[in-house]
Amino acid sequence: MDELGQLNMMLHDLCQPLTTLQCRLEMATLVDTLEEYREAVALALAQCVRLAESVRSMREVTRVATEKVNGEETQMAEDCSYVTKGSK
């Protein structure tokens, strides 16, 4: 799978922890006891950790793809320079 496909899949995978995070925070507003509130917040924080890990992974995929594109552009410029110099 190419980098764009990986990134697309990772973005899709963000939906589940985002939905869970939203649900837990909504539940925290409805609970009756401090213990239930703390539990809801703790579970929401765990989803935040998942989201942060996913974003870090997406940034790495983007970094690799950018380096690949930049390397290809550099090689293309070198090839064009060689062709231009060679035709003179």
SEKE-894045 format. One line per field, with one value per residue (C-alpha): residue number from 1; x, y, z. Coordinates in nm, 2 decimals, always signed. Example, Ala and Ser with C-alpha at 12.3 -4.5 7.8 and 13.67 -1.06 7.14 Angstrom:
<pts>
n: (1	2);
x: (+1.23	+1.37);
y: (-0.45	-0.11);
z: (+0.78	+0.71);
</pts>
This chain:
<pts>
n: (1	2	3	4	5	6	7	8	9	10	11	12	13	14	15	16	17	18	19	20	21	22	23	24	25	26	27	28	29	30	31	32	33	34	35	36	37	38	39	40	41	42	43	44	45	46	47	48	49	50	51	52	53	54	55	56	57	58	59	60	61	62	63	64	65	66	67	68	69	70	71	72	73	74	75	76	77	78	79	80	81	82	83	84	85	86	87	88);
x: (+0.00	+0.13	+0.17	-0.15	-0.35	-0.19	-0.28	-0.64	-0.67	-0.53	-0.77	-1.06	-0.93	-0.95	-1.32	-1.37	-1.16	-1.31	-1.66	-1.56	-1.40	-1.71	-1.94	-1.73	-1.72	-2.10	-2.14	-1.93	-2.19	-2.47	-2.32	-2.45	-2.13	-1.78	-1.65	-1.86	-1.74	-1.37	-1.42	-1.57	-1.29	-1.02	-1.17	-1.18	-0.81	-0.72	-0.89	-0.69	-0.37	-0.49	-0.57	-0.23	-0.05	-0.25	-0.16	+0.21	+0.19	+0.02	+0.28	+0.55	+0.38	+0.35	+0.72	+0.83	+0.61	+0.74	+1.10	+1.03	+0.87	+1.16	+1.41	+1.23	+1.22	+1.59	+1.67	+1.45	+1.63	+1.97	+1.86	+1.73	+2.06	+2.26	+2.04	+2.07	+2.45	+2.49	+2.30	+2.52);
y: (+0.00	+0.34	+0.63	+0.80	+0.47	+0.43	+0.78	+0.73	+0.42	+0.59	+0.88	+0.63	+0.46	+0.78	+0.78	+0.51	+0.67	+1.01	+0.87	+0.69	+1.01	+1.21	+0.95	+0.93	+1.31	+1.32	+1.05	+1.25	+1.53	+1.29	+1.09	+1.12	+1.05	+1.17	+0.82	+0.77	+1.11	+1.02	+0.69	+0.86	+1.11	+0.84	+0.65	+0.97	+1.03	+0.68	+0.76	+1.09	+0.88	+0.65	+0.96	+1.11	+0.79	+0.77	+1.13	+1.06	+0.77	+0.98	+1.25	+0.98	+0.85	+1.21	+1.28	+0.96	+1.05	+1.40	+1.29	+1.05	+1.32	+1.56	+1.29	+1.23	+1.60	+1.63	+1.34	+1.48	+1.82	+1.64	+1.44	+1.75	+1.93	+1.64	+1.63	+2.01	+2.01	+1.71	+1.87	+2.17);
z: (+0.00	-0.09	+0.16	+0.05	+0.10	+0.44	+0.54	+0.41	+0.62	+0.93	+0.89	+0.87	+1.18	+1.38	+1.36	+1.63	+1.90	+1.83	+1.86	+2.18	+2.32	+2.24	+2.40	+2.72	+2.76	+2.70	+2.96	+3.21	+3.19	+3.28	+3.57	+3.93	+4.13	+4.14	+4.09	+3.77	+3.65	+3.71	+3.53	+3.22	+3.22	+3.26	+2.96	+2.76	+2.84	+2.72	+2.38	+2.37	+2.40	+2.11	+1.90	+1.97	+1.87	+1.55	+1.46	+1.53	+1.29	+1.02	+1.06	+1.01	+0.69	+0.56	+0.64	+0.46	+0.16	+0.15	+0.16	-0.12	-0.34	-0.26	-0.35	-0.68	-0.76	-0.68	-0.91	-1.19	-1.16	-1.18	-1.48	-1.66	-1.58	-1.72	-2.04	-2.08	-2.04	-2.26	-2.55	-2.57);
</pts>
